[in-house]
Every structure is written in C-alpha cells, then in structure tokens.
Amino acid sequence: MVDKVVQATMIAREMAPDMKIDGELQSDAAIIPAIGSKKAPDSEIAGQANVLVFPTLETGNIAYKLVQRMAKAEAVGPVLQWMAAPINDLSRGCSVSDIVNLVAITANQAKAMK
C-alpha cells in the first residue's frame, strides 16, 4: 500500500504545488508534534496535519470509525474524491444526521462538477 501513498502524494503535489503536502507518514507522526519531529524531522507538516489520506477505503473506514467511537467525535464520510460522479458511502449504522451531512457534501461535489 505504500506504493499507492507514494503515487497519491505525487499526484496531489502536481495538482496543488503551493500546498504543503507530505506522504508516507504514520498517523501518529502526522498529528502529534513530538512524534512527528522524531519520525519525520525534515517534514514541514509532521505533527500538524489537518487532512489524512488513506490508501484504501477499508483503511480509512477502520480509522474513522475508531476515532468516531473512542473520541465521541462527529464523523462524516467516507468522502470519495476524484470519481467520475459524486459518490460517497454511508455505514449501515449511520444516523439521520450522518445522512444529511453526507448528502450536503455530495450535492456540493455535484455542483462543483458542472
């Protein structure tokens, strides 16, 4: 899966050359400054990441469900990017609020495609 992350990082940098983008960071190094500075001392964003990208839908799903349940956080998604049409996913255990939030995101994706 590292190859997918490397490729995604290259594509993201090409699409947004002015954006600070790093790849192949473990999640703790991406969001915890003390760990980021040790594991990725040359990274501009290690320990300060505000967006995490996962190599597969399955890994992203596992991560967001853990955070949602353990932190009692509101999670929206998964939100799929760069598809031919606005397509997103809802869990069988989703709430009405989850549906409303994801419909709003999907509608905005559809609007942006026009």
N, C-alpha and C positions, 0 to 999 in steps of 0.2 A: 504493500500500500504506500510505501514511501515514494515510489515512482509516481504515483498519482498526485501526491502532495507536491513533489518537485515540479511536475508538469503544470499543475494548477497555479503554483506560485509564479512560474514563468509567464503564463497567460495573463494572470492578474497584473503583473508588473508591466506587461506590454499594453494592457488596456488602460492602466492608470499609473503612468510613470511618475506622477507627482505625489502619489500616495505612499505612505510608509507601509511597506508590506514585508513580512518575513515568513518563512516557511520552515517546515520540519521542526517546529518547537513542540515539545511535550506540553500538555495543558498546564501543568504546574509552573513551568518556565514561562509560559505565555502570560499568566495572570498574577503571579506572585513575584514582586520585585526582587526579594532576596534570592530566590531560586533562579530567576531569570538572569540576574547578574553573574551567577556562578556557572550556569549551564550554557549561556549564550552571551558571553561578555562583549562581543562585537555587535550585538543586535541593538538597533535603535529603539525597538519596541518591546523587547523581552520584559516581562513583568508588568506591562502596561497595555496589553492587547485589549481591544474592546469588541472585536469580532473574532470568532473562532470558526474555522472551516474544517470539516471532517471529510475524510476520503471516500466515505460511502454513507448512504442513507442509514444503514444499520448502526454504524458507529455514532453518528450524530444523534440518532434516536435514543440509544443507550445513554449517552452523556446528558442529553436534555431532560430525559425522564428522571435520572438520578438527581440532578440539580433541582428540578421542579419539586420533587417529593421531599428531599432532605432539607432544602432551604426554604420550603414552603413558598417558592417563587412562582410568579406567573410566567408560564412558557407559552410562546406562540410558535407553532410550526409542527413539523419542519417546513421551512420555506424553500422551495426548489428554485434554482436560478438557471438562466440561460436555456430554458426549454423552448420548443417551437411554439408552445401555447402556455398561458398561465395555468400551471398545475401545482397544487400543493396537497398536503396529506394531513389527515386527522386520525387520531387514535380512536379505537372503539370506546375507550373510556373518557372521551372528551366531554366537556361541559357545553352548555349553550354559549357561554362567554367565549370559549375556545373557538366555536363555530363562527360567531360574529367577528371575532378578531381576524381569523384567517380569511373569511370572506372579504373583509375590508382590504387586506393585503392583496388578495388575488384580484380584486376589482382594480386596484391601483396598478398592478402588473399589467392587466389587460389594457387599461387606459394608456400606459406608457408604450405599449406595443404599436399603437396607432400612429 
